[in-house]
């Protein structure tokens, strides 16, 4: 009886939706110096924001719902200036993505 009850509870839990990146996926690695990496490129975070703005402006509303940005911060020593800069950069990126209308942001 207990096994059946547990199985019933598990079946009622909502499934975690997967991110639909069929309109595009961008992975941004945030460093502790105000720069980010996108693929093999290393550039100021502001340049990546400009690039993303241009890209998202060209998208339809449907495409915007299926566009995903992955953010991950490079490991930094606790309490270091680099960690503070990385956190500030992450916060700025998230704010800019929200303004652009990006709905799928995943933190890695």
Secondary structure, DSSP 8 states (H G I E B T S, - for coil): -HHHHHHHHHHHS--------TTEEEEEEE-TTSEEEETTEEEEHHHHHHHHHHHHHTS-HHHHHTEEEEEEE----TT-HHHHHHHHHHHHHHHHHHHHT--EEEE-
